[in-house]
Amino acid sequence: MVFTAQQIATFTGGTIEGNPEATISTFAKIEEGTEGALSFLANPQYEHYIYETKSSIVLVNNDFTPSQEVKATLVRVPNAYESVAKLLNLYQSMQQKRVGIDSLAFIDKSATVGKDCYVGPFVAIAEGVEIGEGCVIHPHVTIGKNAKIGANTEIYSNAVIYHDCKVGNNCVLHAGCVIGADGFGFAPTAEGYEKIPQIGIVTIEDNVEIGANTCIDRSTMGSTYVRKGVKVDNLCQIAHNVEVGENTVMSAQVGIAGSSKIGKWCMLGGQVGIAGHLVVGDQTQFGAKCGLTGGNIARKGHVQLMGYPSQIHKDWQRSQVGVRQLPELMKEINELKKEIQELKNNR
């Protein structure tokens, strides 16, 4: 597929500087650009690449002012990062989807698979499963009894969806993710730990993306909820009875303990940890490795948190200044202790 600069500008609402008939047929990072590729510049740290890139077209922000000649055709847009995302989605949507059921797939007679689906080899679909139209299910996926999958959802290899769980429309579940394994529920007894049956489910709403090897546990009772628009990175753990609010995003290795409630539009950096039975308000932002252990610091939302235990961002910055000063402060304290001891000895 070939696109001209004019077509790209029309689609993105941009303006052209250079040849409107310049064409591209692929995408490339600006530092790895080749002729016929589209690149973008959003981070000023990469500006030097735009003067040497071989890409034919580069998307830039409207306020970009080059310091020297740019050979590529520029398409100026309000937000280059958002525009390239739209173009990538357009490009992906134009790729031909695979359809059909492979002869090596197993589908129980009582299961239903919507039209225009692809079911790859060695997929196992249990009794009572319902799969909507246009789904793509890659090889070695396992879908348990009575699970329900919405339309146009894609499930990558080795993902497992346990019995009775629900996945919405237009979702993406990456390789190795596990939806609906038992929550970590054990009651201590004199003889050891007795398992508490986990009889609930997981409900994943529409437009959710779950990263590779991420686990979302079924609830003890009721449902664990991942609300619409949520994006979860690889290697995350969402425990039983957790609710993740709409359009919240979380980076790799985030862990959320049981029964915590996360609000809408929250952002959780890598390795953030949330203790159990806590409430996080809407639009709360957690820096990487932040640990929320208790209290009401995040309950109202609209706050930036950092550190372990978590603090308001400005408070954390001040405390880090103090931490950096500790070696010098300890030196001063030791000197003062010596002076005090000398004064005592001279009395």
PyMOL commands that set and color helices and strands:
alter all, ss='L'
color gray80, all
select helices_A, chain A and resi 5-12+30-32+44-50+80-93+313-345
alter helices_A, ss='H'
color red, helices_A
select strands_A, chain A and resi 3-4+15-17+23-24+26-27+37-41+57-61+73-77+100-101+106-107+112-113+118-119+124-125+130-131+136-137+142-143+148-149+154-155+160-161+166-167+172-173+178-181+186-189+192-195+201-204+209-210+215-217+223-226+231-232+237-238+243-244+249-250+255-256+261-262+267-268+273-274+279-280+285-286+291-292+304-306+311-312
alter strands_A, ss='S'
color yellow, strands_A
deselect
rebuild
show_as cartoon
